Amino acid sequence: MRSRRDNQDVGALLNARQRAVLEWIAAGCRAGEEPVERHRQTAASLANRGLILLDRGYDRPWRARLTPLGRYWLEHRHYPPQGTVLEPLIETEPEADPADGGLSDGEFMNRRRVLKSDWAAHGFALSWLEVTDQWTLHAVYQPSRNELSDTEALDDYRTWEQEDPDKVAESALVWVRYEAAREHAQEVAAQEAARREPGIKPPHRKQKDRNLSARALARPEPDIGKLAHLVTQMAAQMARESAEDPDATAEERERARGSAALLGSLEFHSVPETLRPRRKRKPRPVMPDPPRSVPAEIDAKLKEAWSCHRAGTHLAAVLVTRSTVTDILTDAGESARSDDLITPLIRLAEQKRLGGGVAESAAALRCLAIVPAHPPVTEDESAVLLNTVVRIVADLYPGGPPG
């Protein structure tokens, strides 16, 4: 199997079958719309290139979905440069109820990618829709905004659902008309391709039998450059007509000729395109990191110390407890020596990582301040030491014992 880096040059060489199957998978793998025969074999070659993932488990339906690499290839028609960080895909959720006009995350993204591909093809199917329907799709899916990621477009869609649910419901109806327009556009394209085949002569029609239709591709924002150029040319034409008006005076005709010459010589410089202001999104709640739990090694040692205490071997309980404190200080980033455990505890108290009085209580304990070399160690001393260490653990590990 080739790696993604080995396929840098191979990606642009996908054949027509592979491109058709990849686009069909991006649109949702709809049954009955398979673009080629033996599409599963072609999908396996796409999976080997890392463009899709296949679910072919035993006793499960065949399923394919895009990878982030596959989505990048569909949008750019080549593999990403070395070091490119690909945005993860949002997993497809269960389909939403069509009655409320809502969409799952995956279905929304599939629809947006279809529209982006259509927009890149100069409105292959969009131009068959009414202009108002095109504006509705532009407002909800924003296919013309390449700088907008799928995740940001999805956030905008969720904002539409909250602020203007009627618009979302309208877009669901428009999408049904758009799918019908796509089927019609594909049929027309297939007919035109068949006429261009060698040896096929298009049928001759008389002028009166020809049906003419006009289609328009709506843009979400006006092209300021083309609009200004058109206004300038219209003004120049009006000035030329005034210069040839026989009812105008010689002075008026001369002034009109000067205006026509001036307008005709103007060179229009397009205004930089300005993006429409983005709608304010609700800030996402910042989830705090979960409290840290007691490491398993420290928890095991502390339990062993309590076992020694209950068994009456208090010297062993103290020695195991001191070893536990050493591990705690090391885990907290403090250098600890077996003969000096109080100084690191005081530093943790100064950093507000230990509660008030814990370090002072530990410093007052003989069994923690010095290493007990021999008995006697009393039951009370080991009990106080163990309870003090429990307070230290509670302050440093608010998540409690390990799961």
Secondary structure, 3 states (H helix, E strand, C coil): CCCCHHHCCCHHHCCHHHHHHHHHHHCCCCCCCCCCCCHHHHHHHHHHCCCEEEECCCCCCCEEEECHHHHHHHHHCCCCCCCCCCCCCCCCCCCCCHHHCCCCHHHHHHHHHHHHHHHHCCCCCHHHCCHHHHHHHHHHHCCCCCCCCHHHHHHHHHHHHHHCHHHHHHHHHHHHHHHHHHHHHHHHHHHHHHHCCCCCCCCCCCHHHCCCCCCCCCCCCCCHHHHHHHHHHHHHHHHHHHHCCCCCCHHHHHHHHHHHHHHHHCCCCCCCCCCCCCCCCCCCCCCCCCCCCCCHHHHHHHHHHHHHHHCCCHHHHHHHHHHHHHHHHHHCCCCCECCECHHHHHHHHHCCCCCCCHHHHHHCCHHHHCCCCCCCCCHHHHHHHHHHHHHHHHHHCCCCCCC
